[in-house]
Amino acid sequence: MTTGSVAPHRAFIGVAATLCVCLILCLVAGWQWFGNEVKRRTMILERAQQQEAKIRAMEKLGLDADAGILSDDMEQTSPVGLNETTPHVANSETKSSVPQATLAKELTPQMDAPDFKEAEQALEKFWVAKDVKDRLPLVFEAGRIEPYMRQYYEIDHELDPDHGELLDKKRLLIEGHEILYFSYKSTRTTGLLEIAMRRGDKGSFLIDWESVIGRCEQSFAELKRSRPIEPVMIRAFVRLFEYYNYEFTDSNRYLCVKMIGPNGVDTLYGFAERESELGRWLSAQLAGTAAGSALYGYTMRVAYPENAQSDQCLLIKEVIEPRWLVLSQTK
């Protein structure tokens, strides 16, 4: 073979090898996307089947099968942080079990402001992120919540809540903190996926990931298994309910709150003494949910009574915030 014939041959091999590598990379990426999509659809189907089974079980018990599920004509409420609360008189001698009244003030939107555009770009990057490493630069207090994110995505194999059409976006001031708020259509229990973005140390708006996915110190399933008697922080969709059983049969003494987990499937029943500070506050704040036409997103501390008779009935010890957005980690 002459020298002149070797160079084209090598060039052809180089081009062919490059094309093969590109093809393999495309196939791998496509297969990963297909696998993630199948996993997402399978999880949605499994949760729908679990919800259907729970509805059938509730109907057999004579309970309200539609409790806590919003339809299009029902009142839309905001788990992330737009619900206003009425003032209450706290006992100054003891730590209050209810939050102080808060007001979300809407600021001039400034949709074309650079920080708003950057926030929207960060959201778009978050939706297409493949792993925790890609998500971390986009979330608020990444160093603190990285272990929670790795547990959620890598160990529990959970997925981000689904989102559809963008319904609303606002610039808010809550407890002195500037918040960018985005609301999307979703298959979530309330029909909404809400995003709160907070200013990070470098000035950019970052996603408050904990309020987006509804992070709990223990999942509802873990709570039922371990039945902790020490308070545990959870986030849940809540409404007043009529279910009195086990230690909590006395409806004159106890107030019942139905708590639906962030996944929209798992359910617990929380109880508070009706005449306690907490009971009176819950009764007033959730009065509009008694007919099943609304749900609120609360961040709470709950615990089981000692020697609990059931894994589904527990005590509400404290409402940290009447929303999923917690602006101070000391709470």
C-alpha atoms as a printed R data frame, in Angstrom:
    type eleno elety resid chain resno       x      y      z
1   ATOM     1    CA   MET     A     1   0.000  0.000  0.000
2   ATOM     2    CA   THR     A     2   1.379  3.425 -0.944
3   ATOM     3    CA   THR     A     3   1.744  6.352  1.411
4   ATOM     4    CA   GLY     A     4  -0.924  8.226 -0.534
5   ATOM     5    CA   SER     A     5  -3.537  5.526  0.139
6   ATOM     6    CA   VAL     A     6  -2.940  5.296  3.896
7   ATOM     7    CA   ALA     A     7  -3.971  8.861  4.826
8   ATOM     8    CA   PRO     A     8  -7.512  8.682  3.350
9   ATOM     9    CA   HIS     A     9  -7.980  5.290  4.947
10  ATOM    10    CA   ARG     A    10  -7.005  6.624  8.370
11  ATOM    11    CA   ALA     A    11  -9.180  9.688  7.856
12  ATOM    12    CA   PHE     A    12 -12.125  7.453  7.002
13  ATOM    13    CA   ILE     A    13 -11.539  5.351 10.131
14  ATOM    14    CA   GLY     A    14 -11.323  8.526 12.253
15  ATOM    15    CA   VAL     A    15 -14.571  9.918 10.850
16  ATOM    16    CA   ALA     A    16 -16.316  6.564 11.223
17  ATOM    17    CA   ALA     A    17 -15.124  6.198 14.813
18  ATOM    18    CA   THR     A    18 -16.309  9.722 15.645
19  ATOM    19    CA   LEU     A    19 -19.710  9.006 14.135
20  ATOM    20    CA   CYS     A    20 -19.946  5.761 16.093
21  ATOM    21    CA   VAL     A    21 -19.119  7.526 19.350
22  ATOM    22    CA   CYS     A    22 -21.720 10.226 18.637
23  ATOM    23    CA   LEU     A    23 -24.294  7.573 17.773
24  ATOM    24    CA   ILE     A    24 -23.573  5.653 20.967
25  ATOM    25    CA   LEU     A    25 -23.829  8.825 23.060
26  ATOM    26    CA   CYS     A    26 -27.147  9.697 21.405
27  ATOM    27    CA   LEU     A    27 -28.453  6.187 22.034
28  ATOM    28    CA   VAL     A    28 -27.357  6.290 25.683
29  ATOM    29    CA   ALA     A    29 -28.939  9.712 26.225
30  ATOM    30    CA   GLY     A    30 -32.113  8.603 24.474
31  ATOM    31    CA   TRP     A    31 -32.284  5.438 26.508
32  ATOM    32    CA   GLN     A    32 -31.799  7.372 29.761
33  ATOM    33    CA   TRP     A    33 -34.588  9.768 28.769
34  ATOM    34    CA   PHE     A    34 -36.832  6.852 27.845
35  ATOM    35    CA   GLY     A    35 -36.055  5.108 31.137
36  ATOM    36    CA   ASN     A    36 -36.776  8.254 33.176
37  ATOM    37    CA   GLU     A    37 -40.024  8.822 31.279
38  ATOM    38    CA   VAL     A    38 -41.138  5.237 31.848
39  ATOM    39    CA   LYS     A    39 -40.245  5.541 35.535
40  ATOM    40    CA   ARG     A    40 -42.185  8.822 35.813
41  ATOM    41    CA   ARG     A    41 -45.268  7.398 34.119
42  ATOM    42    CA   THR     A    42 -45.085  4.199 36.166
43  ATOM    43    CA   MET     A    43 -44.908  6.181 39.416
44  ATOM    44    CA   ILE     A    44 -47.876  8.334 38.388
45  ATOM    45    CA   LEU     A    45 -49.862  5.185 37.533
46  ATOM    46    CA   GLU     A    46 -48.920  3.495 40.812
47  ATOM    47    CA   ARG     A    47 -49.953  6.554 42.814
48  ATOM    48    CA   ALA     A    48 -53.231  6.760 40.918
49  ATOM    49    CA   GLN     A    49 -53.885  3.093 41.709
50  ATOM    50    CA   GLN     A    50 -52.993  3.669 45.382
51  ATOM    51    CA   GLN     A    51 -55.346  6.629 45.527
52  ATOM    52    CA   GLU     A    52 -58.131  4.600 43.922
53  ATOM    53    CA   ALA     A    53 -57.621  1.817 46.466
54  ATOM    54    CA   LYS     A    54 -57.755  4.328 49.333
55  ATOM    55    CA   ILE     A    55 -60.974  5.831 47.968
56  ATOM    56    CA   ARG     A    56 -62.592  2.387 47.772
57  ATOM    57    CA   ALA     A    57 -61.464  1.570 51.319
58  ATOM    58    CA   MET     A    58 -62.838  4.879 52.614
59  ATOM    59    CA   GLU     A    59 -66.164  4.281 50.891
60  ATOM    60    CA   LYS     A    60 -66.430  0.888 52.586
61  ATOM    61    CA   LEU     A    61 -65.879  2.638 55.939
62  ATOM    62    CA   GLY     A    62 -68.580  5.170 55.148
63  ATOM    63    CA   LEU     A    63 -66.089  8.047 54.943
64  ATOM    64    CA   ASP     A    64 -66.101 10.908 52.464
65  ATOM    65    CA   ALA     A    65 -64.264  9.517 49.449
66  ATOM    66    CA   ASP     A    66 -63.890 12.940 47.836
67  ATOM    67    CA   ALA     A    67 -62.476 14.642 50.896
68  ATOM    68    CA   GLY     A    68 -59.480 16.786 50.118
69  ATOM    69    CA   ILE     A    69 -59.508 16.337 46.336
70  ATOM    70    CA   LEU     A    70 -59.995 19.582 44.434
71  ATOM    71    CA   SER     A    71 -61.957 19.794 41.209
72  ATOM    72    CA   ASP     A    72 -61.762 22.649 38.705
73  ATOM    73    CA   ASP     A    73 -64.639 24.575 40.283
74  ATOM    74    CA   MET     A    74 -63.300 24.301 43.840
75  ATOM    75    CA   GLU     A    75 -61.473 27.003 45.706
76  ATOM    76    CA   GLN     A    76 -57.740 27.068 44.927
77  ATOM    77    CA   THR     A    77 -55.478 27.627 47.938
78  ATOM    78    CA   SER     A    78 -51.756 28.140 48.170
79  ATOM    79    CA   PRO     A    79 -49.530 25.634 49.969
80  ATOM    80    CA   VAL     A    80 -46.332 27.553 49.263
81  ATOM    81    CA   GLY     A    81 -47.060 30.725 51.150
82  ATOM    82    CA   LEU     A    82 -49.796 33.074 49.991
83  ATOM    83    CA   ASN     A    83 -52.452 32.197 52.563
84  ATOM    84    CA   GLU     A    84 -53.063 35.004 55.034
85  ATOM    85    CA   THR     A    85 -53.795 34.139 58.660
86  ATOM    86    CA   THR     A    86 -55.827 36.060 61.183
87  ATOM    87    CA   PRO     A    87 -54.205 37.444 64.353
88  ATOM    88    CA   HIS     A    88 -54.419 35.486 67.570
89  ATOM    89    CA   VAL     A    89 -53.594 36.210 71.190
90  ATOM    90    CA   ALA     A    90 -50.682 34.020 72.278
91  ATOM    91    CA   ASN     A    91 -49.860 32.999 75.824
92  ATOM    92    CA   SER     A    92 -46.721 34.990 76.625
93  ATOM    93    CA   GLU     A    93 -45.703 32.591 79.391
94  ATOM    94    CA   THR     A    94 -45.260 29.567 77.133
95  ATOM    95    CA   LYS     A    95 -44.052 28.905 73.620
96  ATOM    96    CA   SER     A    96 -46.986 29.264 71.262
97  ATOM    97    CA   SER     A    97 -48.042 26.195 69.255
98  ATOM    98    CA   VAL     A    98 -49.422 28.357 66.443
99  ATOM    99    CA   PRO     A    99 -47.641 30.752 64.071
100 ATOM   100    CA   GLN     A   100 -47.869 34.511 64.176
101 ATOM   101    CA   ALA     A   101 -50.164 36.149 61.653
102 ATOM   102    CA   THR     A   102 -48.379 36.915 58.382
103 ATOM   103    CA   LEU     A   103 -49.268 38.966 55.343
104 ATOM   104    CA   ALA     A   104 -47.949 38.466 51.826
105 ATOM   105    CA   LYS     A   105 -47.601 41.850 50.127
106 ATOM   106    CA   GLU     A   106 -47.448 41.903 46.333
107 ATOM   107    CA   LEU     A   107 -44.733 44.164 44.964
108 ATOM   108    CA   THR     A   108 -44.504 45.758 41.532
109 ATOM   109    CA   PRO     A   109 -43.978 42.690 39.315
110 ATOM   110    CA   GLN     A   110 -41.111 44.053 37.119
111 ATOM   111    CA   MET     A   111 -41.423 41.032 34.831
112 ATOM   112    CA   ASP     A   112 -38.724 42.379 32.523
113 ATOM   113    CA   ALA     A   113 -36.229 42.967 35.326
114 ATOM   114    CA   PRO     A   114 -32.949 41.051 34.918
115 ATOM   115    CA   ASP     A   115 -33.410 39.129 38.179
116 ATOM   116    CA   PHE     A   116 -36.877 37.944 37.106
117 ATOM   117    CA   LYS     A   117 -35.562 36.741 33.751
118 ATOM   118    CA   GLU     A   118 -32.641 34.993 35.451
119 ATOM   119    CA   ALA     A   119 -35.075 33.285 37.826
120 ATOM   120    CA   GLU     A   120 -37.150 31.989 34.903
121 ATOM   121    CA   GLN     A   121 -33.990 30.685 33.237
122 ATOM   122    CA   ALA     A   122 -33.011 28.917 36.478
123 ATOM   123    CA   LEU     A   123 -36.429 27.235 36.567
124 ATOM   124    CA   GLU     A   124 -36.039 26.008 32.994
125 ATOM   125    CA   LYS     A   125 -32.629 24.559 33.867
126 ATOM   126    CA   PHE     A   126 -34.084 22.861 36.937
127 ATOM   127    CA   TRP     A   127 -36.830 21.120 34.938
128 ATOM   128    CA   VAL     A   128 -34.308 19.518 32.573
129 ATOM   129    CA   ALA     A   129 -31.597 18.763 35.179
130 ATOM   130    CA   LYS     A   130 -30.547 15.118 35.159
131 ATOM   131    CA   ASP     A   131 -29.135 14.690 38.660
132 ATOM   132    CA   VAL     A   132 -28.506 16.326 42.014
133 ATOM   133    CA   LYS     A   133 -25.216 17.835 40.854
134 ATOM   134    CA   ASP     A   134 -27.037 19.764 38.126
135 ATOM   135    CA   ARG     A   135 -29.832 20.862 40.473
136 ATOM   136    CA   LEU     A   136 -27.697 22.090 43.388
137 ATOM   137    CA   PRO     A   137 -26.567 25.423 41.825
138 ATOM   138    CA   LEU     A   138 -30.246 26.276 41.255
139 ATOM   139    CA   VAL     A   139 -31.586 25.768 44.800
140 ATOM   140    CA   PHE     A   140 -31.595 27.928 47.930
141 ATOM   141    CA   GLU     A   141 -29.186 26.900 50.729
142 ATOM   142    CA   ALA     A   142 -27.796 24.068 48.605
143 ATOM   143    CA   GLY     A   143 -25.168 23.092 51.175
144 ATOM   144    CA   ARG     A   144 -27.772 22.485 53.857
145 ATOM   145    CA   ILE     A   145 -30.276 20.584 51.755
146 ATOM   146    CA   GLU     A   146 -27.909 18.537 49.569
147 ATOM   147    CA   PRO     A   147 -28.281 15.438 51.831
148 ATOM   148    CA   TYR     A   148 -32.067 15.724 51.630
149 ATOM   149    CA   MET     A   149 -31.932 16.012 47.852
150 ATOM   150    CA   ARG     A   150 -29.679 12.965 47.542
151 ATOM   151    CA   GLN     A   151 -32.046 10.983 49.762
152 ATOM   152    CA   TYR     A   152 -35.046 12.106 47.723
153 ATOM   153    CA   TYR     A   153 -33.655 11.511 44.221
154 ATOM   154    CA   GLU     A   154 -30.919  8.899 44.609
155 ATOM   155    CA   ILE     A   155 -32.156  6.670 47.444
156 ATOM   156    CA   ASP     A   156 -35.939  7.079 47.409
157 ATOM   157    CA   HIS     A   157 -35.950  7.521 43.593
158 ATOM   158    CA   GLU     A   158 -38.607 10.211 43.822
159 ATOM   159    CA   LEU     A   159 -39.377 12.569 40.948
160 ATOM   160    CA   ASP     A   160 -40.129 16.278 40.814
161 ATOM   161    CA   PRO     A   161 -43.854 17.066 40.907
162 ATOM   162    CA   ASP     A   162 -45.170 17.421 37.375
163 ATOM   163    CA   HIS     A   163 -45.937 20.843 35.945
164 ATOM   164    CA   GLY     A   164 -47.896 22.092 32.979
165 ATOM   165    CA   GLU     A   165 -48.994 25.535 31.862
166 ATOM   166    CA   LEU     A   166 -47.668 28.544 33.772
167 ATOM   167    CA   LEU     A   167 -50.673 30.175 35.450
168 ATOM   168    CA   ASP     A   168 -49.233 33.032 37.469
169 ATOM   169    CA   LYS     A   169 -46.031 34.736 38.556
170 ATOM   170    CA   LYS     A   170 -45.568 37.434 41.177
171 ATOM   171    CA   ARG     A   171 -43.025 39.357 43.203
172 ATOM   172    CA   LEU     A   172 -43.903 39.239 46.905
173 ATOM   173    CA   LEU     A   173 -42.703 40.443 50.275
174 ATOM   174    CA   ILE     A   174 -43.315 37.879 53.048
175 ATOM   175    CA   GLU     A   175 -41.969 38.531 56.543
176 ATOM   176    CA   GLY     A   176 -39.425 40.939 55.063
177 ATOM   177    CA   HIS     A   177 -38.187 38.385 52.503
178 ATOM   178    CA   GLU     A   178 -38.509 39.098 48.788
179 ATOM   179    CA   ILE     A   179 -40.015 36.087 47.019
180 ATOM   180    CA   LEU     A   180 -40.620 35.318 43.350
181 ATOM   181    CA   TYR     A   181 -43.685 33.110 43.019
182 ATOM   182    CA   PHE     A   182 -44.572 30.862 40.064
183 ATOM   183    CA   SER     A   183 -47.729 28.756 39.786
184 ATOM   184    CA   TYR     A   184 -48.212 25.926 37.266
185 ATOM   185    CA   LYS     A   185 -51.022 23.561 36.416
186 ATOM   186    CA   SER     A   186 -50.319 20.151 37.910
187 ATOM   187    CA   THR     A   187 -51.822 16.761 38.697
188 ATOM   188    CA   ARG     A   188 -50.989 17.454 42.343
189 ATOM   189    CA   THR     A   189 -53.774 17.207 44.913
190 ATOM   190    CA   THR     A   190 -54.571 20.941 44.714
191 ATOM   191    CA   GLY     A   191 -54.228 21.083 40.935
192 ATOM   192    CA   LEU     A   192 -51.232 23.410 41.323
193 ATOM   193    CA   LEU     A   193 -47.466 23.208 41.500
194 ATOM   194    CA   GLU     A   194 -46.121 26.303 43.235
195 ATOM   195    CA   ILE     A   195 -42.540 27.496 43.248
196 ATOM   196    CA   ALA     A   196 -41.084 30.018 45.689
197 ATOM   197    CA   MET     A   197 -37.684 31.490 44.767
198 ATOM   198    CA   ARG     A   198 -35.513 33.298 47.322
199 ATOM   199    CA   ARG     A   199 -32.436 35.488 46.986
200 ATOM   200    CA   GLY     A   200 -29.230 33.580 47.563
201 ATOM   201    CA   ASP     A   201 -25.952 34.880 48.982
202 ATOM   202    CA   LYS     A   202 -24.861 36.143 45.543
203 ATOM   203    CA   GLY     A   203 -28.111 38.004 44.909
204 ATOM   204    CA   SER     A   204 -29.675 35.619 42.402
205 ATOM   205    CA   PHE     A   205 -33.085 34.055 43.006
206 ATOM   206    CA   LEU     A   206 -32.891 30.332 43.799
207 ATOM   207    CA   ILE     A   207 -35.586 27.667 44.178
208 ATOM   208    CA   ASP     A   208 -36.841 26.885 47.687
209 ATOM   209    CA   TRP     A   209 -36.681 23.151 47.008
210 ATOM   210    CA   GLU     A   210 -38.093 22.027 50.354
211 ATOM   211    CA   SER     A   211 -41.394 23.836 49.824
212 ATOM   212    CA   VAL     A   212 -41.606 22.623 46.222
213 ATOM   213    CA   ILE     A   213 -41.487 18.918 47.033
214 ATOM   214    CA   GLY     A   214 -42.966 19.217 50.548
215 ATOM   215    CA   ARG     A   215 -39.963 17.839 52.449
216 ATOM   216    CA   CYS     A   216 -40.770 16.074 55.724
217 ATOM   217    CA   GLU     A   217 -38.368 14.863 58.404
218 ATOM   218    CA   GLN     A   218 -40.105 11.508 58.032
219 ATOM   219    CA   SER     A   219 -42.427 10.383 55.262
220 ATOM   220    CA   PHE     A   220 -45.955  9.419 56.205
221 ATOM   221    CA   ALA     A   221 -45.029  5.760 55.663
222 ATOM   222    CA   GLU     A   222 -42.030  6.113 58.013
223 ATOM   223    CA   LEU     A   223 -44.205  7.814 60.632
224 ATOM   224    CA   LYS     A   224 -46.642  4.918 60.560
225 ATOM   225    CA   ARG     A   225 -43.808  2.417 60.973
226 ATOM   226    CA   SER     A   226 -41.926  4.167 63.775
227 ATOM   227    CA   ARG     A   227 -44.791  5.952 65.598
228 ATOM   228    CA   PRO     A   228 -42.464  8.562 67.188
229 ATOM   229    CA   ILE     A   229 -43.555 10.129 70.463
230 ATOM   230    CA   GLU     A   230 -41.134 13.040 69.952
231 ATOM   231    CA   PRO     A   231 -42.385 15.737 67.536
232 ATOM   232    CA   VAL     A   232 -41.476 15.332 63.874
233 ATOM   233    CA   MET     A   233 -41.715 18.061 61.238
234 ATOM   234    CA   ILE     A   234 -43.973 17.297 58.269
235 ATOM   235    CA   ARG     A   235 -45.591 19.169 55.395
236 ATOM   236    CA   ALA     A   236 -49.114 18.167 54.427
237 ATOM   237    CA   PHE     A   237 -52.294 19.229 52.681
238 ATOM   238    CA   VAL     A   238 -54.816 19.746 55.487
239 ATOM   239    CA   ARG     A   239 -58.553 20.219 56.040
240 ATOM   240    CA   LEU     A   240 -61.028 19.756 58.866
241 ATOM   241    CA   PHE     A   241 -62.509 16.276 58.962
242 ATOM   242    CA   GLU     A   242 -64.891 14.068 60.900
243 ATOM   243    CA   TYR     A   243 -63.053 10.917 61.902
244 ATOM   244    CA   TYR     A   244 -62.903  9.919 65.561
245 ATOM   245    CA   ASN     A   245 -61.431  6.588 66.542
246 ATOM   246    CA   TYR     A   246 -59.030  4.777 68.886
247 ATOM   247    CA   GLU     A   247 -57.764  7.233 71.559
248 ATOM   248    CA   PHE     A   248 -59.630 10.063 69.866
249 ATOM   249    CA   THR     A   249 -63.268  8.951 69.938
250 ATOM   250    CA   ASP     A   250 -64.473 12.006 71.878
251 ATOM   251    CA   SER     A   251 -65.434 14.575 69.220
252 ATOM   252    CA   ASN     A   252 -66.390 17.079 71.918
253 ATOM   253    CA   ARG     A   253 -62.843 17.032 73.248
254 ATOM   254    CA   TYR     A   254 -60.815 16.655 70.033
255 ATOM   255    CA   LEU     A   255 -60.658 18.441 66.705
256 ATOM   256    CA   CYS     A   256 -59.773 16.246 63.720
257 ATOM   257    CA   VAL     A   257 -57.608 17.373 60.796
258 ATOM   258    CA   LYS     A   258 -57.135 15.177 57.764
259 ATOM   259    CA   MET     A   259 -53.536 15.341 56.515
260 ATOM   260    CA   ILE     A   260 -52.661 14.258 52.968
261 ATOM   261    CA   GLY     A   261 -48.983 13.684 52.240
262 ATOM   262    CA   PRO     A   262 -47.088 15.664 49.592
263 ATOM   263    CA   ASN     A   263 -47.402 12.669 47.244
264 ATOM   264    CA   GLY     A   264 -51.187 13.077 47.329
265 ATOM   265    CA   VAL     A   265 -51.723  9.468 48.394
266 ATOM   266    CA   ASP     A   266 -50.657  8.870 52.004
267 ATOM   267    CA   THR     A   267 -53.096  9.983 54.695
268 ATOM   268    CA   LEU     A   268 -52.949 10.585 58.450
269 ATOM   269    CA   TYR     A   269 -55.431 12.034 60.932
270 ATOM   270    CA   GLY     A   270 -54.173 14.675 63.346
271 ATOM   271    CA   PHE     A   271 -55.924 15.658 66.562
272 ATOM   272    CA   ALA     A   272 -55.780 18.647 68.889
273 ATOM   273    CA   GLU     A   273 -57.742 19.529 72.009
274 ATOM   274    CA   ARG     A   274 -60.622 21.716 70.827
275 ATOM   275    CA   GLU     A   275 -60.251 24.216 73.671
276 ATOM   276    CA   SER     A   276 -56.476 24.508 73.488
277 ATOM   277    CA   GLU     A   277 -54.763 27.451 71.785
278 ATOM   278    CA   LEU     A   278 -53.884 25.165 68.874
279 ATOM   279    CA   GLY     A   279 -57.370 23.679 68.615
280 ATOM   280    CA   ARG     A   280 -59.079 27.070 68.536
281 ATOM   281    CA   TRP     A   281 -56.601 28.380 65.959
282 ATOM   282    CA   LEU     A   282 -57.030 25.353 63.679
283 ATOM   283    CA   SER     A   283 -60.803 25.564 63.975
284 ATOM   284    CA   ALA     A   284 -60.765 29.212 62.898
285 ATOM   285    CA   GLN     A   285 -58.166 28.927 60.128
286 ATOM   286    CA   LEU     A   286 -59.586 25.761 58.545
287 ATOM   287    CA   ALA     A   287 -63.265 26.655 58.927
288 ATOM   288    CA   GLY     A   288 -63.639 27.006 55.158
289 ATOM   289    CA   THR     A   289 -62.368 23.475 54.526
290 ATOM   290    CA   ALA     A   290 -65.034 21.620 56.514
291 ATOM   291    CA   ALA     A   291 -67.186 21.045 53.430
292 ATOM   292    CA   GLY     A   292 -64.252 19.595 51.494
293 ATOM   293    CA   SER     A   293 -63.998 22.533 49.075
294 ATOM   294    CA   ALA     A   294 -60.434 23.572 49.937
295 ATOM   295    CA   LEU     A   295 -57.082 22.343 51.156
296 ATOM   296    CA   TYR     A   296 -54.239 24.260 52.755
297 ATOM   297    CA   GLY     A   297 -50.568 23.408 52.868
298 ATOM   298    CA   TYR     A   298 -49.257 23.445 56.442
299 ATOM   299    CA   THR     A   299 -45.850 22.781 57.971
300 ATOM   300    CA   MET     A   300 -46.375 21.121 61.366
301 ATOM   301    CA   ARG     A   301 -44.845 19.066 64.129
302 ATOM   302    CA   VAL     A   302 -46.691 15.869 64.989
303 ATOM   303    CA   ALA     A   303 -46.185 12.946 67.368
304 ATOM   304    CA   TYR     A   304 -47.955  9.772 68.420
305 ATOM   305    CA   PRO     A   305 -49.360  9.274 71.914
306 ATOM   306    CA   GLU     A   306 -47.492  6.722 73.996
307 ATOM   307    CA   ASN     A   307 -48.647  3.186 73.262
308 ATOM   308    CA   ALA     A   308 -50.586  4.445 70.250
309 ATOM   309    CA   GLN     A   309 -53.520  2.223 69.331
310 ATOM   310    CA   SER     A   310 -53.307  3.045 65.630
311 ATOM   311    CA   ASP     A   311 -50.677  4.077 63.100
312 ATOM   312    CA   GLN     A   312 -52.997  6.558 61.386
313 ATOM   313    CA   CYS     A   313 -54.084  8.746 64.341
314 ATOM   314    CA   LEU     A   314 -51.615 11.106 65.994
315 ATOM   315    CA   LEU     A   315 -51.318 14.430 67.804
316 ATOM   316    CA   ILE     A   316 -50.682 17.784 66.169
317 ATOM   317    CA   LYS     A   317 -48.146 19.405 68.461
318 ATOM   318    CA   GLU     A   318 -47.500 22.649 66.602
319 ATOM   319    CA   VAL     A   319 -48.223 24.472 63.354
320 ATOM   320    CA   ILE     A   320 -44.875 25.927 62.306
321 ATOM   321    CA   GLU     A   321 -46.277 27.830 59.332
322 ATOM   322    CA   PRO     A   322 -49.661 27.878 57.558
323 ATOM   323    CA   ARG     A   323 -47.774 27.140 54.318
324 ATOM   324    CA   TRP     A   324 -44.905 24.972 53.080
325 ATOM   325    CA   LEU     A   325 -42.499 27.880 52.785
326 ATOM   326    CA   VAL     A   326 -40.504 28.218 56.051
327 ATOM   327    CA   LEU     A   327 -38.396 31.357 55.969
328 ATOM   328    CA   SER     A   328 -36.495 30.806 59.226
329 ATOM   329    CA   GLN     A   329 -34.724 27.525 59.985
330 ATOM   330    CA   THR     A   330 -34.956 28.235 63.718
331 ATOM   331    CA   LYS     A   331 -38.691 27.483 63.617
